[in-house]
Amino acid sequence: TPRGRGRMGRLFNPFAESTIAVRQVEEAA
């Protein structure tokens, strides 16, 4: 999925900050 690359997506994703937060939660789970 494209959202999997949240770290790189933040470069051209205005809502990447929200995605990163979600990714951290998923990784912690």
SULLINBEL-V329189 format. One record per residue. PHI is phi in whole degrees, 0 to 359 (NA if undefined). OMEGA is omega as a letter, one per 30 degrees, with the letter a starting at -180 (none if undefined). D_FIRST is the distance of its C-alpha to the first C-alpha in whole Angstrom. Layout:
phi=PHI omega=OMEGA d_first=D_FIRST
phi=PHI omega=OMEGA d_first=D_FIRST
This chain:
phi=NA omega=a d_first=0
phi=295 omega=a d_first=4
phi=286 omega=l d_first=5
phi=295 omega=a d_first=5
phi=263 omega=a d_first=8
phi=306 omega=a d_first=10
phi=301 omega=a d_first=13
phi=278 omega=a d_first=13
phi=293 omega=a d_first=11
phi=301 omega=a d_first=15
phi=293 omega=a d_first=17
phi=226 omega=l d_first=16
phi=232 omega=a d_first=14
phi=295 omega=a d_first=17
phi=254 omega=a d_first=16
phi=297 omega=a d_first=14
phi=304 omega=l d_first=17
phi=293 omega=a d_first=16
phi=297 omega=a d_first=12
phi=300 omega=a d_first=14
phi=299 omega=a d_first=16
phi=292 omega=a d_first=14
phi=299 omega=a d_first=12
phi=299 omega=a d_first=16
phi=294 omega=a d_first=17
phi=296 omega=a d_first=14
phi=295 omega=a d_first=16
phi=289 omega=a d_first=19
phi=297 omega=none d_first=19
